[in-house]
Amino acid sequence: MGYFITLFLLLIIASLASAGFFMLRRKDPTLHDEQKKSAPNQGMVRALTIRIGLSVVLFISVLIAWQLGLIQPTGLPIK
């Protein structure tokens, strides 16, 4: 289960880095100023959508694994 969580966290970070790349990428010089402001960067939107989807799947997977007993909480004991 640890490898699964690690893999998902790495995929989430990679998707976030991809969105940052698309955000910093140079805009199309042929577009007018109004079009540049109104047109969202589709690559960035897609990368952030994937990141949100991966985060939700990871959260639900951890909850299901906890309910099935595959993982156990190991917090500090309350005194």
Secondary structure, 3 states (H helix, E strand, C coil): CHHHHHHHHHHHHHHHHHHHHHHHCCCCCCCCHHHHHHCCCHHHHHHHHHHHHHHHHHHHHHHHHHHHCCCCCCCCCCC
